[in-house]
């Protein structure tokens, strides 16, 4: 599954956030693999961050990371840069931005060939 997330960087911490995300710790990369996160990409526009996560089950992965030491260390490190995640509800499911449209899905539904 692919999910999108939206978070906001603390005012004045934009460049620090990008520098902090130049790489993440190897033990966190291993934790992501263990919980089924295959890829996580982040884009920034001003203070807004947009995340695309490719994973087996986002809610299950976030629940598993709640008790992960590598993730706890990372959250303590990166937390001062992040103001908040935009949420529409409780828990990990509330973090997911709703999909509006997909070109690939439209092509598939109409039987149009994929270029």
Buried (B, 14 or more C-beta within 10 A) or exposed (E): EEBEBBBBBBEEBBEBBBEBEEEBEEBBBEBBEEBBBEEBEBEBEEBEBBBBBBBEBBBEBBEBBEEBEBBEEBBEEBEEBBEEBBBEEEEBEEBBBEEEEEEEEEEEEEEEEEE
